Amino acid sequence: MSISDYVGDAWSVNDELREDGNQVEALMAARSSESTRAIQEVFETRFLKKCNTSQTNANANLVNGFAHRISSAVATSGSENTLTLDHLIKMKLAFDKANVPVAGRIAILDPVCAATLDKLVSITHDVTSFGERILQSGFDRDHEFLMNLFGWNIITSNRLDKGTFSDGTTSVTNGVANVFMSLADDNTKPVMAAWRRMPRVEGERNKDLRRDEFVTSARWGFGTQRVDTLGILITDAAKS
């Protein structure tokens, strides 16, 4: 693991706005909150990308003989690289054969895949107790809990890694890397993160430009801990 990400955000308030504006302090508070939200989005985006790059592209990434990297066209009932229930079953079997704990399994799917599930099964949005803890622990913004299906607590994210990906058999050019993982405890999490600097705001007066300037900065890094508790399902980023 290395501290590789250095992220910042900056904004300013000039004297004219303070003199002529209305509810400037409320605007300042809202802008600060927006800065925090933006950093959270970058953190999630880079975490999900690390999940994908922790595997070897164009390779099945076998664990105990079962693929942990699956292209959606592999399934017999799949078409146009879309999600099928067979994919969830295949990934469940791969995790079972890797002796991954049954409790704490989570699947993070692109909303396009969620739309596919809407067509395949009757969706129930009742959040399981484990799914509720997931949402409360960092996935509570811009995410939807779909269901628990075949042991997977399924939620959505728009920040999954996108590009040209392969499982060694089938390549998807407009692909999205849906993530399957175990969050049973710290020992089973496939990717670990460390913050060297939590988001910190600093400000100063720029007398030449007659404005107050603010900068938010943060530093963190990711490291691959285990590959046997990680799965990637490659689907088309647009077709449902």
Summary of the structure (lengths in Angstrom):
residues: 240
radius of gyration: 20.9
end to end distance: 36.2
largest distance: 68.6
contacts: 740
relative contact order: 0.24
helix: 29%
strand: 36%
